[in-house]
Amino acid sequence: MSYKINNQEIGTYISGLIEREFKSARQFCKKYLQASGTKEPTESDIQNMANRISQIKEGRKSIQIHDLPFFSELLHVSFEQILSAGKCGEPQNNRMTNYTIAQSHSEAEWIAYIEEKNKPILNPDEYGKTVLDYAIMFGNYDFLKFLVNKNYIWFDSRKDNDYVMTFGAGTNIQRIKFEERDNGVFIRKPDMDDLQYKLATEDQLRMYIISFAADYNDLSMLKKLRAREIPELYYKAHYLSCTCPDFNVHYDKNMVSHIAKSSNKILNYFTEPFEIQDRIRYKDGSNRKHKFLFPYISQLLDMLIENNSPFLKIALEKSIKHNESTRKKLELLIKESINNGCYYDDYWKKEINFHENGNIIHFRDTLAITGIITNIARVTKESANSQINQLIKKLNNSYNSIKYITEKEIT
């Protein structure tokens, strides 16, 4: 099998190996220096090596020929595996494990491991890591995509009632364990350490795969992952006056950084508003809907400014459009509520709430089912481009007009 040297893929692969074999990157650096002839490495030696390893892991520097024997020995992989980022070469341990399968790029090996009688794929190994943990560590997007596309695992059950900690993520790979009840009925007993439990309780796995999908320009996968959303939108946002979603606790800077460096096609997806619906129905039988932006649109815009992204102008214009549309709808709802006799004088201001966490604005009419809840965008960075700065100013002005709407008269 032929392959091309890709420093970024090699860096991701080596990063996973170091995390697997050593407690820290610094420990690896010290062992490397000792193996290469420095018997007592100083702190300065270790720091210099750590800086070089960091650049290799990020793909900014390539691994050198003289590194290969030491990397191979310390990380227990062949030269070929290192240079191909795990795509070629045989693992030194031929026994199938979470660790080896997560490095494999053979569909036949994946299927064989999934179909193993005792279902080892469901268990964490002696290091507490599942096959998904390792696949993410090694950047094996081919394997992750295979599992999702073949419906071995999913990150969206398509059932709104499941959306709490995740979007109802799960797996159809099952090791059947039964427990007998007193009445002679047997029920399946779940293993609290199995893959299903990890999928159902950790949304971080979805975020890791979102980063890979953005890197691989895979819009189809992003849609399957509901990449613009967080589960909390479905059980908190629709109440209008109750606790709002906690966007901050779900924020993953690394994921947003990958999105910020993605293609225009991917950025267009993440900067487009989307709708969610709740269980409240109007008289015509339709469900109430709420429009949102990507929960981390403000952080994304800041990164696009820092990167001088060619998509920045479009992203700002779309965010301005959403902000201004939100302001107009909010003012209209307030006027309608006042005209309907729901509020008098400035009492309507008590029903408007703005939350810094996520930049969420919401308002309700207490005598009707109408209202609004959404998030709005702003930026904290400036550009060297004067035209871009005009758009930034316009966006932030629209943001402030909503945030401080209770300070103006609405008649």
C-alpha positions as a Markdown table, in Angstrom:
| # | Residue | x | y | z |
|---|---|---|---|---|
| 1 | Met | 0.0 | 0.0 | 0.0 |
| 2 | Ser | 1.3 | 3.4 | -0.9 |
| 3 | Tyr | 0.8 | 6.5 | 1.2 |
| 4 | Lys | 1.7 | 10.2 | 1.3 |
| 5 | Ile | 3.5 | 11.8 | 4.2 |
| 6 | Asn | 1.0 | 14.1 | 6.0 |
| 7 | Asn | 2.6 | 15.9 | 8.9 |
| 8 | Gln | -0.8 | 16.8 | 10.4 |
| 9 | Glu | -2.0 | 13.2 | 10.4 |
| 10 | Ile | 1.3 | 12.0 | 11.7 |
| 11 | Gly | 1.1 | 14.5 | 14.5 |
| 12 | Thr | -2.4 | 13.5 | 15.5 |
| 13 | Tyr | -1.3 | 9.8 | 15.4 |
| 14 | Ile | 1.8 | 10.4 | 17.5 |
| 15 | Ser | -0.2 | 12.5 | 20.0 |
| 16 | Gly | -2.5 | 9.6 | 20.5 |
| 17 | Leu | 0.3 | 7.1 | 21.0 |
| 18 | Ile | 2.0 | 9.4 | 23.6 |
| 19 | Glu | -1.2 | 9.8 | 25.5 |
| 20 | Arg | -1.7 | 6.0 | 25.4 |
| 21 | Glu | 1.8 | 5.1 | 26.5 |
| 22 | Phe | 2.9 | 7.9 | 28.9 |
| 23 | Lys | 1.4 | 9.9 | 31.7 |
| 24 | Ser | 2.4 | 13.1 | 30.0 |
| 25 | Ala | 4.2 | 14.5 | 27.0 |
| 26 | Arg | 7.0 | 15.6 | 29.3 |
| 27 | Gln | 7.5 | 12.1 | 30.5 |
| 28 | Phe | 7.8 | 10.9 | 26.9 |
| 29 | Cys | 10.3 | 13.7 | 26.2 |
| 30 | Lys | 12.5 | 12.7 | 29.2 |
| 31 | Lys | 12.4 | 9.0 | 28.1 |
| 32 | Tyr | 13.3 | 10.0 | 24.5 |
| 33 | Leu | 16.3 | 12.1 | 25.7 |
| 34 | Gln | 17.5 | 9.2 | 27.9 |
| 35 | Ala | 17.1 | 6.7 | 25.0 |
| 36 | Ser | 19.0 | 9.0 | 22.6 |
| 37 | Gly | 22.0 | 9.3 | 24.9 |
| 38 | Thr | 21.2 | 12.1 | 27.4 |
| 39 | Lys | 21.5 | 10.3 | 30.7 |
| 40 | Glu | 20.4 | 13.1 | 33.0 |
| 41 | Pro | 18.2 | 15.5 | 31.0 |
| 42 | Thr | 18.0 | 19.0 | 32.5 |
| 43 | Glu | 14.7 | 20.9 | 32.7 |
| 44 | Ser | 15.9 | 23.0 | 29.8 |
| 45 | Asp | 16.5 | 19.9 | 27.7 |
| 46 | Ile | 13.1 | 18.5 | 28.5 |
| 47 | Gln | 11.4 | 21.9 | 27.7 |
| 48 | Asn | 13.2 | 22.2 | 24.4 |
| 49 | Met | 12.1 | 18.7 | 23.5 |
| 50 | Ala | 8.6 | 19.3 | 24.7 |
| 51 | Asn | 8.4 | 22.4 | 22.4 |
| 52 | Arg | 9.5 | 20.3 | 19.4 |
| 53 | Ile | 7.1 | 17.5 | 20.2 |
| 54 | Ser | 4.3 | 20.1 | 20.5 |
| 55 | Gln | 5.1 | 21.3 | 17.0 |
| 56 | Ile | 5.2 | 17.7 | 15.6 |
| 57 | Lys | 1.8 | 17.0 | 17.2 |
| 58 | Glu | 0.3 | 20.1 | 15.6 |
| 59 | Gly | 1.7 | 19.2 | 12.2 |
| 60 | Arg | 3.9 | 22.3 | 12.1 |
| 61 | Lys | 7.2 | 20.3 | 12.1 |
| 62 | Ser | 7.9 | 16.9 | 10.6 |
| 63 | Ile | 9.4 | 13.9 | 12.4 |
| 64 | Gln | 13.1 | 13.5 | 11.6 |
| 65 | Ile | 14.8 | 10.3 | 10.4 |
| 66 | His | 16.9 | 10.1 | 13.5 |
| 67 | Asp | 13.7 | 10.3 | 15.6 |
| 68 | Leu | 12.2 | 7.1 | 14.1 |
| 69 | Pro | 14.1 | 4.4 | 16.1 |
| 70 | Phe | 13.4 | 6.1 | 19.4 |
| 71 | Phe | 9.7 | 6.8 | 18.6 |
| 72 | Ser | 9.3 | 3.3 | 17.4 |
| 73 | Glu | 10.8 | 1.8 | 20.5 |
| 74 | Leu | 9.1 | 4.0 | 23.0 |
| 75 | Leu | 5.6 | 4.0 | 21.3 |
| 76 | His | 5.7 | 0.3 | 20.3 |
| 77 | Val | 4.9 | 0.9 | 16.6 |
| 78 | Ser | 6.9 | 0.3 | 13.4 |
| 79 | Phe | 8.5 | 3.0 | 11.3 |
| 80 | Glu | 5.9 | 2.4 | 8.6 |
| 81 | Gln | 3.0 | 2.9 | 11.1 |
| 82 | Ile | 4.5 | 6.2 | 12.2 |
| 83 | Leu | 5.1 | 7.6 | 8.7 |
| 84 | Ser | 1.7 | 6.5 | 7.4 |
| 85 | Ala | -0.1 | 7.7 | 10.6 |
| 86 | Gly | -1.2 | 4.1 | 11.3 |
| 87 | Lys | -2.6 | 3.4 | 7.9 |
| 88 | Cys | 0.2 | 0.9 | 6.9 |
| 89 | Gly | 2.2 | -1.7 | 8.8 |
| 90 | Glu | 1.2 | -4.4 | 11.2 |
| 91 | Pro | 0.8 | -3.6 | 14.9 |
| 92 | Gln | 3.4 | -5.3 | 17.0 |
| 93 | Asn | 0.6 | -7.0 | 19.0 |
| 94 | Asn | -1.5 | -9.0 | 16.5 |
| 95 | Arg | -4.3 | -9.7 | 19.1 |
| 96 | Met | -7.3 | -7.5 | 18.3 |
| 97 | Thr | -7.9 | -4.9 | 21.0 |
| 98 | Asn | -9.5 | -1.5 | 21.3 |
| 99 | Tyr | -6.1 | -0.1 | 20.9 |
| 100 | Thr | -5.1 | -2.0 | 17.7 |
| 101 | Ile | -8.5 | -1.8 | 16.0 |
| 102 | Ala | -8.8 | 1.9 | 16.5 |
| 103 | Gln | -5.5 | 2.2 | 14.5 |
| 104 | Ser | -6.7 | -0.1 | 11.7 |
| 105 | His | -7.9 | 1.1 | 8.4 |
| 106 | Ser | -9.2 | -2.3 | 7.3 |
| 107 | Glu | -13.0 | -2.7 | 7.1 |
| 108 | Ala | -12.6 | -6.4 | 7.4 |
| 109 | Glu | -10.8 | -6.1 | 10.7 |
| 110 | Trp | -13.4 | -3.7 | 12.0 |
| 111 | Ile | -16.3 | -6.0 | 11.2 |
| 112 | Ala | -14.4 | -9.0 | 12.7 |
| 113 | Tyr | -13.9 | -7.1 | 15.9 |
| 114 | Ile | -17.5 | -6.0 | 16.1 |
| 115 | Glu | -18.7 | -9.6 | 15.5 |
| 116 | Glu | -16.4 | -11.1 | 18.2 |
| 117 | Lys | -18.5 | -13.4 | 20.3 |
| 118 | Asn | -17.7 | -11.8 | 23.7 |
| 119 | Lys | -18.1 | -8.2 | 22.2 |
| 120 | Pro | -14.8 | -6.8 | 23.6 |
| 121 | Ile | -15.6 | -3.7 | 21.6 |
| 122 | Leu | -18.1 | -2.8 | 24.2 |
| 123 | Asn | -15.6 | -2.7 | 27.1 |
| 124 | Pro | -13.0 | -0.2 | 28.1 |
| 125 | Asp | -9.6 | -1.7 | 28.3 |
| 126 | Glu | -7.2 | -1.9 | 31.3 |
| 127 | Tyr | -6.5 | 1.8 | 30.7 |
| 128 | Gly | -10.1 | 2.7 | 30.9 |
| 129 | Lys | -10.4 | 3.6 | 27.2 |
| 130 | Thr | -13.0 | 2.5 | 24.7 |
| 131 | Val | -12.4 | 1.9 | 21.0 |
| 132 | Leu | -13.9 | 5.3 | 20.4 |
| 133 | Asp | -11.5 | 7.0 | 22.7 |
| 134 | Tyr | -8.6 | 5.4 | 20.8 |
| 135 | Ala | -10.1 | 6.2 | 17.4 |
| 136 | Ile | -10.3 | 9.8 | 18.4 |
| 137 | Met | -6.8 | 9.9 | 19.8 |
| 138 | Phe | -5.4 | 8.4 | 16.6 |
| 139 | Gly | -7.5 | 10.6 | 14.4 |
| 140 | Asn | -9.0 | 7.6 | 12.6 |
| 141 | Tyr | -11.9 | 9.3 | 11.0 |
| 142 | Asp | -12.4 | 6.4 | 8.5 |
| 143 | Phe | -13.3 | 4.1 | 11.4 |
| 144 | Leu | -15.5 | 6.6 | 13.1 |
| 145 | Lys | -17.3 | 7.4 | 9.9 |
| 146 | Phe | -17.8 | 3.6 | 9.2 |
| 147 | Leu | -19.4 | 3.1 | 12.6 |
| 148 | Val | -21.8 | 5.9 | 12.1 |
| 149 | Asn | -22.7 | 5.3 | 8.4 |
| 150 | Lys | -23.3 | 1.6 | 9.1 |
| 151 | Asn | -25.4 | 2.5 | 12.1 |
| 152 | Tyr | -23.3 | 0.6 | 14.6 |
| 153 | Ile | -23.3 | 3.8 | 16.6 |
| 154 | Trp | -25.4 | 7.0 | 16.4 |
| 155 | Phe | -25.4 | 10.4 | 18.0 |
| 156 | Asp | -29.0 | 11.3 | 17.2 |
| 157 | Ser | -31.9 | 9.0 | 18.0 |
| 158 | Arg | -34.3 | 11.3 | 16.2 |
| 159 | Lys | -36.5 | 11.2 | 19.3 |
| 160 | Asp | -36.9 | 14.6 | 21.0 |
| 161 | Asn | -37.7 | 12.9 | 24.3 |
| 162 | Asp | -34.2 | 11.4 | 24.4 |
| 163 | Tyr | -32.5 | 14.8 | 24.2 |
| 164 | Val | -31.0 | 15.4 | 27.7 |
| 165 | Met | -27.3 | 14.7 | 28.2 |
| 166 | Thr | -26.9 | 13.8 | 24.5 |
| 167 | Phe | -29.1 | 13.6 | 21.5 |
| 168 | Gly | -30.0 | 10.0 | 22.4 |
| 169 | Ala | -26.7 | 8.6 | 21.3 |
| 170 | Gly | -26.4 | 4.8 | 21.4 |
| 171 | Thr | -25.1 | 1.6 | 19.7 |
| 172 | Asn | -26.7 | -1.5 | 18.3 |
| 173 | Ile | -23.7 | -3.6 | 19.3 |
| 174 | Gln | -25.0 | -5.5 | 22.3 |
| 175 | Arg | -23.8 | -8.2 | 24.7 |
| 176 | Ile | -27.0 | -9.7 | 25.9 |
| 177 | Lys | -27.1 | -10.1 | 29.7 |
| 178 | Phe | -30.3 | -11.1 | 31.3 |
| 179 | Glu | -31.6 | -10.8 | 34.9 |
| 180 | Glu | -34.5 | -13.0 | 36.1 |
| 181 | Arg | -37.3 | -11.2 | 37.9 |
| 182 | Asp | -39.4 | -13.0 | 40.7 |
| 183 | Asn | -42.2 | -13.7 | 38.3 |
| 184 | Gly | -40.0 | -15.6 | 35.9 |
| 185 | Val | -39.6 | -12.8 | 33.4 |
| 186 | Phe | -36.1 | -12.1 | 32.1 |
| 187 | Ile | -35.0 | -8.6 | 31.3 |
| 188 | Arg | -31.8 | -7.3 | 29.7 |
| 189 | Lys | -29.4 | -5.9 | 32.3 |
| 190 | Pro | -27.2 | -3.2 | 30.9 |
| 191 | Asp | -23.5 | -3.1 | 31.8 |
| 192 | Met | -22.8 | 0.4 | 33.3 |
| 193 | Asp | -19.2 | 0.2 | 31.8 |
| 194 | Asp | -20.3 | -0.6 | 28.3 |
| 195 | Leu | -20.0 | 1.5 | 25.1 |
| 196 | Gln | -23.8 | 2.3 | 25.3 |
| 197 | Tyr | -23.3 | 4.0 | 28.7 |
| 198 | Lys | -20.4 | 6.1 | 27.5 |
| 199 | Leu | -22.3 | 7.2 | 24.4 |
| 200 | Ala | -25.5 | 8.0 | 26.3 |
| 201 | Thr | -23.7 | 10.1 | 28.9 |
| 202 | Glu | -20.8 | 11.9 | 27.2 |
| 203 | Asp | -21.6 | 14.5 | 24.5 |
| 204 | Gln | -17.9 | 15.2 | 24.3 |
| 205 | Leu | -17.6 | 12.3 | 21.9 |
| 206 | Arg | -19.9 | 14.0 | 19.5 |
| 207 | Met | -17.9 | 17.2 | 19.7 |
| 208 | Tyr | -14.6 | 15.4 | 18.9 |
| 209 | Ile | -16.2 | 13.9 | 15.8 |
| 210 | Ile | -17.6 | 17.3 | 14.8 |
| 211 | Ser | -14.0 | 18.6 | 14.7 |
| 212 | Phe | -12.9 | 15.7 | 12.4 |
| 213 | Ala | -15.9 | 16.2 | 10.1 |
| 214 | Ala | -15.1 | 19.9 | 9.8 |
| 215 | Asp | -11.5 | 19.0 | 8.9 |
| 216 | Tyr | -12.7 | 16.5 | 6.3 |
| 217 | Asn | -15.3 | 18.9 | 4.8 |
| 218 | Asp | -18.0 | 16.3 | 5.6 |
| 219 | Leu | -21.3 | 18.2 | 5.7 |
| 220 | Ser | -23.3 | 15.1 | 5.7 |
| 221 | Met | -21.7 | 13.9 | 8.9 |
| 222 | Leu | -22.2 | 17.2 | 10.6 |
| 223 | Lys | -25.9 | 17.1 | 9.9 |
| 224 | Lys | -26.1 | 13.6 | 11.3 |
| 225 | Leu | -24.4 | 14.9 | 14.5 |
| 226 | Arg | -26.7 | 17.9 | 14.8 |
| 227 | Ala | -23.4 | 19.8 | 14.9 |
| 228 | Arg | -24.9 | 23.3 | 15.3 |
| 229 | Glu | -27.0 | 22.3 | 18.4 |
| 230 | Ile | -26.7 | 21.2 | 22.0 |
| 231 | Pro | -29.2 | 18.8 | 23.6 |
| 232 | Glu | -30.3 | 21.4 | 26.2 |
| 233 | Leu | -32.1 | 23.4 | 23.6 |
| 234 | Tyr | -34.8 | 20.7 | 23.5 |
| 235 | Tyr | -35.7 | 20.5 | 27.1 |
| 236 | Lys | -35.0 | 24.0 | 28.3 |
| 237 | Ala | -35.3 | 26.6 | 25.6 |
| 238 | His | -39.0 | 26.1 | 24.8 |
| 239 | Tyr | -40.3 | 27.1 | 28.2 |
| 240 | Leu | -39.5 | 30.8 | 27.5 |
| 241 | Ser | -39.5 | 31.8 | 31.2 |
| 242 | Cys | -37.6 | 28.9 | 32.8 |
| 243 | Thr | -34.0 | 28.1 | 33.1 |
| 244 | Cys | -32.1 | 28.8 | 29.9 |
| 245 | Pro | -29.6 | 26.5 | 28.2 |
| 246 | Asp | -26.1 | 26.6 | 29.7 |
| 247 | Phe | -24.1 | 27.3 | 26.6 |
| 248 | Asn | -20.9 | 28.0 | 28.5 |
| 249 | Val | -20.6 | 24.6 | 30.1 |
| 250 | His | -20.8 | 22.9 | 26.6 |
| 251 | Tyr | -18.2 | 25.2 | 25.0 |
| 252 | Asp | -15.3 | 23.4 | 23.4 |
| 253 | Lys | -12.7 | 25.8 | 22.1 |
| 254 | Asn | -10.8 | 23.2 | 20.2 |
| 255 | Met | -14.0 | 22.2 | 18.3 |
| 256 | Val | -14.8 | 25.8 | 17.4 |
| 257 | Ser | -11.2 | 26.3 | 16.3 |
| 258 | His | -11.5 | 23.5 | 13.8 |
| 259 | Ile | -14.7 | 24.9 | 12.5 |
| 260 | Ala | -13.1 | 28.4 | 12.1 |
| 261 | Lys | -10.4 | 26.8 | 9.8 |
| 262 | Ser | -12.9 | 24.8 | 7.7 |
| 263 | Ser | -14.1 | 25.4 | 4.2 |
| 264 | Asn | -16.7 | 28.0 | 3.1 |
| 265 | Lys | -19.3 | 25.1 | 2.7 |
| 266 | Ile | -18.8 | 24.1 | 6.4 |
| 267 | Leu | -18.8 | 27.7 | 7.6 |
| 268 | Asn | -22.0 | 28.5 | 5.7 |
| 269 | Tyr | -23.6 | 25.6 | 7.6 |
| 270 | Phe | -22.5 | 26.8 | 11.0 |
| 271 | Thr | -23.5 | 30.4 | 10.4 |
| 272 | Glu | -27.0 | 29.6 | 9.1 |
| 273 | Pro | -29.9 | 30.0 | 11.6 |
| 274 | Phe | -31.8 | 26.8 | 12.4 |
| 275 | Glu | -35.2 | 26.1 | 14.0 |
| 276 | Ile | -36.3 | 23.8 | 16.8 |
| 277 | Gln | -39.9 | 23.1 | 17.8 |
| 278 | Asp | -41.4 | 22.4 | 21.2 |
| 279 | Arg | -44.6 | 20.6 | 22.3 |
| 280 | Ile | -46.7 | 23.8 | 22.6 |
| 281 | Arg | -49.2 | 24.0 | 19.8 |
| 282 | Tyr | -51.1 | 26.9 | 18.2 |
| 283 | Lys | -54.8 | 26.9 | 17.4 |
| 284 | Asp | -54.0 | 25.6 | 13.9 |
| 285 | Gly | -52.3 | 22.6 | 15.3 |
| 286 | Ser | -48.8 | 23.6 | 14.4 |
| 287 | Asn | -46.0 | 23.4 | 16.9 |
| 288 | Arg | -44.3 | 26.5 | 18.2 |
| 289 | Lys | -40.9 | 27.0 | 16.8 |
| 290 | His | -37.8 | 28.9 | 17.9 |
| 291 | Lys | -34.9 | 30.1 | 15.7 |
| 292 | Phe | -31.3 | 29.9 | 17.0 |
| 293 | Leu | -27.8 | 30.5 | 15.8 |
| 294 | Phe | -24.9 | 28.1 | 16.5 |
| 295 | Pro | -24.5 | 28.5 | 20.3 |
| 296 | Tyr | -20.9 | 29.6 | 19.9 |
| 297 | Ile | -21.4 | 32.0 | 16.9 |
| 298 | Ser | -19.7 | 34.9 | 18.8 |
| 299 | Gln | -16.6 | 32.9 | 19.6 |
| 300 | Leu | -16.6 | 31.6 | 16.0 |
| 301 | Leu | -16.8 | 35.1 | 14.6 |
| 302 | Asp | -13.9 | 36.2 | 16.8 |
| 303 | Met | -11.8 | 33.4 | 15.5 |
| 304 | Leu | -12.7 | 34.2 | 11.9 |
| 305 | Ile | -11.5 | 37.8 | 12.5 |
| 306 | Glu | -8.2 | 36.5 | 14.0 |
| 307 | Asn | -7.7 | 34.1 | 11.0 |
| 308 | Asn | -8.7 | 36.9 | 8.5 |
| 309 | Ser | -11.0 | 34.3 | 7.0 |
| 310 | Pro | -12.3 | 34.9 | 3.5 |
| 311 | Phe | -15.8 | 33.9 | 4.8 |
| 312 | Leu | -15.8 | 36.6 | 7.5 |
| 313 | Lys | -17.8 | 39.2 | 5.6 |
| 314 | Ile | -20.6 | 36.7 | 4.8 |
| 315 | Ala | -20.6 | 35.4 | 8.4 |
| 316 | Leu | -20.9 | 38.9 | 9.8 |
| 317 | Glu | -23.7 | 39.8 | 7.4 |
| 318 | Lys | -25.7 | 36.7 | 8.2 |
| 319 | Ser | -25.3 | 37.4 | 12.0 |
| 320 | Ile | -26.4 | 41.0 | 11.5 |
| 321 | Lys | -29.5 | 39.8 | 9.6 |
| 322 | His | -30.4 | 37.4 | 12.5 |
| 323 | Asn | -29.9 | 40.1 | 15.2 |
| 324 | Glu | -31.9 | 42.7 | 13.3 |
| 325 | Ser | -34.7 | 40.2 | 12.6 |
| 326 | Thr | -34.7 | 39.3 | 16.3 |
| 327 | Arg | -35.0 | 42.9 | 17.3 |
| 328 | Lys | -37.9 | 43.5 | 15.0 |
| 329 | Lys | -39.8 | 40.4 | 16.1 |
| 330 | Leu | -39.2 | 41.3 | 19.8 |
| 331 | Glu | -40.5 | 44.8 | 19.3 |
| 332 | Leu | -43.6 | 43.5 | 17.4 |
| 333 | Leu | -44.4 | 41.0 | 20.1 |
| 334 | Ile | -44.1 | 43.6 | 22.8 |
| 335 | Lys | -46.4 | 46.0 | 20.9 |
| 336 | Glu | -49.0 | 43.3 | 20.3 |
| 337 | Ser | -49.0 | 42.3 | 24.0 |
| 338 | Ile | -49.5 | 46.0 | 25.0 |
| 339 | Asn | -52.3 | 46.5 | 22.5 |
| 340 | Asn | -54.0 | 43.3 | 23.7 |
| 341 | Gly | -54.1 | 44.7 | 27.2 |
| 342 | Cys | -51.6 | 42.1 | 28.6 |
| 343 | Tyr | -49.3 | 44.8 | 29.9 |
| 344 | Tyr | -49.7 | 48.4 | 30.9 |
| 345 | Asp | -47.1 | 51.1 | 31.2 |
| 346 | Asp | -43.7 | 49.5 | 31.4 |
| 347 | Tyr | -44.8 | 46.2 | 33.0 |
| 348 | Trp | -43.8 | 44.3 | 29.9 |
| 349 | Lys | -40.2 | 44.8 | 30.9 |
| 350 | Lys | -40.6 | 42.3 | 33.7 |
| 351 | Glu | -41.1 | 39.5 | 31.1 |
| 352 | Ile | -37.9 | 40.2 | 29.1 |
| 353 | Asn | -34.8 | 38.5 | 30.2 |
| 354 | Phe | -31.3 | 38.6 | 28.8 |
| 355 | His | -28.6 | 36.0 | 29.8 |
| 356 | Glu | -24.9 | 36.7 | 29.2 |
| 357 | Asn | -24.4 | 32.9 | 29.2 |
| 358 | Gly | -25.0 | 32.3 | 25.5 |
| 359 | Asn | -26.3 | 35.8 | 24.8 |
| 360 | Ile | -29.9 | 34.6 | 25.1 |
| 361 | Ile | -32.9 | 36.9 | 24.9 |
| 362 | His | -36.4 | 35.7 | 25.7 |
| 363 | Phe | -39.9 | 37.3 | 26.2 |
| 364 | Arg | -43.4 | 35.9 | 26.7 |
| 365 | Asp | -46.9 | 37.1 | 26.6 |
| 366 | Thr | -48.5 | 35.8 | 29.8 |
| 367 | Leu | -52.0 | 35.8 | 28.2 |
| 368 | Ala | -51.0 | 34.0 | 25.0 |
| 369 | Ile | -48.6 | 31.3 | 23.8 |
| 370 | Thr | -46.6 | 33.7 | 21.8 |
| 371 | Gly | -43.1 | 34.7 | 22.7 |
| 372 | Ile | -39.5 | 34.5 | 21.6 |
| 373 | Ile | -36.3 | 32.9 | 22.7 |
| 374 | Thr | -33.1 | 33.0 | 20.7 |
| 375 | Asn | -29.4 | 33.7 | 21.0 |
| 376 | Ile | -27.8 | 36.8 | 19.3 |
| 377 | Ala | -24.3 | 37.4 | 18.1 |
| 378 | Arg | -21.6 | 39.9 | 18.9 |
| 379 | Val | -17.8 | 40.1 | 18.5 |
| 380 | Thr | -14.9 | 41.3 | 20.7 |
| 381 | Lys | -12.2 | 41.5 | 18.1 |
| 382 | Glu | -11.3 | 44.2 | 15.5 |
| 383 | Ser | -10.1 | 43.8 | 11.9 |
| 384 | Ala | -7.4 | 45.6 | 10.0 |
| 385 | Asn | -10.0 | 46.0 | 7.2 |
| 386 | Ser | -12.1 | 49.1 | 7.6 |
| 387 | Gln | -15.1 | 47.6 | 5.7 |
| 388 | Ile | -15.1 | 44.6 | 8.1 |
| 389 | Asn | -14.9 | 46.9 | 11.1 |
| 390 | Gln | -18.0 | 48.7 | 9.8 |
| 391 | Leu | -19.8 | 45.4 | 9.8 |
| 392 | Ile | -18.5 | 44.6 | 13.3 |
| 393 | Lys | -19.8 | 47.9 | 14.5 |
| 394 | Lys | -23.2 | 47.3 | 12.9 |
| 395 | Leu | -23.4 | 43.8 | 14.5 |
| 396 | Asn | -22.5 | 45.0 | 18.0 |
| 397 | Asn | -24.9 | 47.9 | 17.7 |
| 398 | Ser | -27.7 | 45.5 | 16.9 |
| 399 | Tyr | -26.6 | 43.3 | 19.8 |
| 400 | Asn | -26.8 | 46.2 | 22.2 |
| 401 | Ser | -30.2 | 47.4 | 20.9 |
| 402 | Ile | -31.6 | 44.0 | 21.9 |
| 403 | Lys | -29.7 | 43.5 | 25.2 |
| 404 | Tyr | -30.8 | 47.0 | 26.4 |
| 405 | Ile | -34.2 | 47.0 | 24.9 |
| 406 | Thr | -35.9 | 47.6 | 28.3 |
| 407 | Glu | -34.2 | 51.0 | 28.4 |
| 408 | Lys | -36.1 | 52.3 | 25.4 |
| 409 | Glu | -39.7 | 53.3 | 24.9 |
| 410 | Ile | -41.9 | 51.0 | 22.8 |
| 411 | Thr | -45.3 | 52.4 | 21.7 |
